[in-house]
Amino acid sequence: MTNLVITIGLITVAAVLFRTRLTSSLTSSLFLATAVYGLSCFSVHFGH
C-alpha cells in the first residue's frame, strides 16, 4: 500500500512539473525538493 501511495505521489509531482515547466525553474526545483522530502519522510514513517 505504501508503494502505491508513493507511486501516485511521484506521478502527481511529475505531472504538475510537466504542466508548469514554463514557470520559474527555482520554483519548480523547490516544489520538487519539498515533494521528495515529504515522500521520503512518509516512507520512513510508514515503510517499516
Residue pairs with C-beta under 8 A, 6 or more apart in sequence:
2 42
2 43
2 46
2 47
5 42
6 39
6 42
6 43
9 35
9 38
9 39
9 42
10 39
13 31
13 32
13 35
13 36
16 31
17 28
17 31
17 32
20 27
20 28
21 28
